[in-house]
């Protein structure tokens, strides 16, 4: 039996063996070649990084009452994120049809109004898109609770948060 007739299989097997050895001895190999091992330690210490109090979350609500349950889930998730105590900043951006969640009109369900007020009282920073308010003929006087900030372009504001290292969750 001539082993070189199956050279492709031999080469693939040797390569697989080298990959397995590299994975098993990655920390020793990086030490030998003088490479920095922060990437390996961040994988090992992922739970420690998750508890970093300087991490912030931005929730973006653009769904309106056509999907009532989605609006309720968003506001509930924002509340849980804020009350968890594990995050430095929790922000809610409402835009599009999502401004209805903060607009005090007859069609807003009582549980949504209650959740929105609880968010504001707990310290969630609320940003609303002024463009959608104007488009729907609304003013901040009709908003309950009143947002901390009105922006002309909510997408640009969201990008600013991303650049600062925030994670965005969209509803």
KACOR-V778702 format. One record per residue. N is the residue number from 1. RES is the residue in one small letter. SS is DSSP state (hx for helix, st for strand, lp for the rest). OMEGA is omega in whole degrees, -180 to 180 (none if undefined). D_FIRST is the distance of its C-alpha to the first C-alpha in Angstrom with 1 decimal. Layout:
((N | RES | SS | OMEGA | D_FIRST) (N | RES | SS | OMEGA | D_FIRST))
This chain:
((1 | x | lp | -180 | 0.0) (2 | x | lp | -177 | 3.8) (3 | x | hx | -177 | 6.2) (4 | x | hx | 174 | 9.0) (5 | x | hx | -180 | 8.5) (6 | x | hx | -174 | 9.9) (7 | x | hx | 179 | 12.3) (8 | x | hx | 178 | 15.3) (9 | x | hx | 179 | 14.3) (10 | x | hx | -179 | 13.7) (11 | x | hx | 179 | 17.0) (12 | x | hx | 179 | 18.8) (13 | x | hx | 178 | 17.9) (14 | x | hx | 179 | 19.1) (15 | x | hx | 178 | 22.1) (16 | x | hx | 179 | 23.0) (17 | x | hx | 178 | 22.8) (18 | x | hx | 178 | 25.1) (19 | x | hx | 179 | 27.5) (20 | x | hx | 179 | 27.7) (21 | x | hx | 180 | 28.5) (22 | x | hx | 179 | 31.0) (23 | x | hx | -179 | 32.8) (24 | x | hx | -175 | 33.0) (25 | x | lp | -176 | 34.3) (26 | x | hx | -177 | 36.3) (27 | x | hx | 178 | 39.6) (28 | x | hx | 180 | 38.3) (29 | x | hx | 180 | 36.6) (30 | x | hx | 177 | 39.8) (31 | x | hx | -179 | 41.8) (32 | x | hx | -178 | 39.8) (33 | x | hx | 176 | 40.1) (34 | x | lp | 179 | 43.7) (35 | x | lp | 178 | 43.5) (36 | x | lp | -174 | 46.2) (37 | x | lp | -179 | 45.3) (38 | x | hx | -178 | 48.0) (39 | x | hx | 177 | 45.7) (40 | x | hx | -178 | 43.8) (41 | x | hx | 178 | 47.1) (42 | x | hx | 176 | 48.6) (43 | x | hx | -179 | 45.8) (44 | x | hx | -176 | 46.5) (45 | x | lp | -177 | 50.3) (46 | x | hx | -179 | 50.5) (47 | x | hx | 179 | 53.1) (48 | x | hx | 179 | 55.3) (49 | x | hx | -178 | 55.3) (50 | x | hx | -178 | 56.2) (51 | x | lp | 178 | 59.4) (52 | x | lp | -176 | 60.5) (53 | x | lp | -179 | 64.2) (54 | x | lp | 179 | 64.2) (55 | x | lp | 179 | 62.0) (56 | x | st | 177 | 63.9) (57 | x | st | 174 | 63.4) (58 | x | st | 175 | 64.9) (59 | x | st | 179 | 65.3) (60 | x | st | 180 | 66.1) (61 | x | st | 177 | 68.0) (62 | x | lp | 178 | 68.2) (63 | x | lp | 179 | 68.4) (64 | x | lp | -176 | 71.8) (65 | x | hx | 172 | 73.4) (66 | x | hx | 174 | 71.6) (67 | x | hx | -175 | 69.0) (68 | x | hx | -177 | 71.3) (69 | x | hx | 180 | 68.6) (70 | x | hx | 177 | 66.5) (71 | x | hx | 180 | 69.6) (72 | x | hx | 178 | 70.3) (73 | x | hx | 179 | 66.7) (74 | x | hx | -178 | 66.8) (75 | x | hx | 177 | 70.1) (76 | x | hx | 179 | 69.0) (77 | x | hx | 177 | 65.8) (78 | x | hx | -180 | 67.8) (79 | x | hx | 179 | 70.2) (80 | x | hx | 180 | 67.4) (81 | x | hx | -179 | 65.8) (82 | x | hx | -177 | 69.2) (83 | x | hx | 180 | 70.2) (84 | x | lp | 180 | 66.8) (85 | x | lp | -178 | 68.0) (86 | x | lp | -177 | 64.5) (87 | x | lp | 179 | 65.2) (88 | x | lp | -176 | 67.5) (89 | x | st | 172 | 68.3) (90 | x | st | -176 | 68.1) (91 | x | st | 175 | 69.3) (92 | x | st | 174 | 70.0) (93 | x | st | 176 | 70.2) (94 | x | st | 180 | 71.8) (95 | x | lp | -179 | 71.7) (96 | x | hx | 180 | 71.9) (97 | x | hx | 179 | 72.9) (98 | x | hx | 179 | 72.2) (99 | x | hx | 179 | 75.6) (100 | x | hx | 179 | 77.1) (101 | x | hx | -180 | 75.9) (102 | x | lp | -178 | 78.4) (103 | x | st | -176 | 81.1) (104 | x | lp | 177 | 83.9) (105 | x | lp | -175 | 84.7) (106 | x | lp | -175 | 85.7) (107 | x | lp | -177 | 82.2) (108 | x | lp | 179 | 80.4) (109 | x | lp | -176 | 79.6) (110 | x | hx | -178 | 81.1) (111 | x | hx | 177 | 77.8) (112 | x | hx | 178 | 76.5) (113 | x | hx | 180 | 79.8) (114 | x | hx | 179 | 79.6) (115 | x | hx | -179 | 75.9) (116 | x | hx | 178 | 76.8) (117 | x | hx | 178 | 79.8) (118 | x | hx | 178 | 77.8) (119 | x | hx | -179 | 75.2) (120 | x | hx | -179 | 77.9) (121 | x | hx | -179 | 79.6) (122 | x | hx | 177 | 76.4) (123 | x | lp | 176 | 75.9) (124 | x | lp | 179 | 73.4) (125 | x | st | -175 | 73.9) (126 | x | st | 179 | 74.6) (127 | x | st | 179 | 74.2) (128 | x | st | 179 | 75.5) (129 | x | st | -180 | 75.2) (130 | x | hx | -180 | 78.6) (131 | x | hx | 179 | 77.5) (132 | x | hx | 177 | 76.8) (133 | x | hx | -180 | 80.1) (134 | x | hx | -179 | 82.1) (135 | x | hx | 179 | 80.2) (136 | x | lp | 178 | 81.2) (137 | x | lp | -179 | 84.8) (138 | x | lp | 175 | 84.4) (139 | x | lp | 180 | 85.6) (140 | x | hx | 178 | 84.6) (141 | x | hx | 179 | 87.8) (142 | x | hx | -177 | 86.1) (143 | x | st | 180 | 83.0) (144 | x | lp | 4 | 82.9) (145 | x | lp | 178 | 81.7) (146 | x | lp | -179 | 82.3) (147 | x | lp | 176 | 79.1) (148 | x | lp | -174 | 78.9) (149 | x | st | 171 | 78.0) (150 | x | st | -180 | 78.4) (151 | x | st | 178 | 76.0) (152 | x | lp | -179 | 76.1) (153 | x | lp | -177 | 72.3) (154 | x | hx | -180 | 70.4) (155 | x | hx | 178 | 67.0) (156 | x | hx | 179 | 67.9) (157 | x | hx | 177 | 69.0) (158 | x | hx | 179 | 65.8) (159 | x | hx | 176 | 63.8) (160 | x | hx | 177 | 66.0) (161 | x | hx | -180 | 64.9) (162 | x | hx | 179 | 61.2) (163 | x | hx | 179 | 61.6) (164 | x | lp | 176 | 63.2) (165 | x | lp | 178 | 60.2) (166 | x | lp | 173 | 61.5) (167 | x | st | -178 | 59.3) (168 | x | st | 175 | 60.6) (169 | x | st | -174 | 60.6) (170 | x | st | 175 | 61.9) (171 | x | lp | none | 63.7))
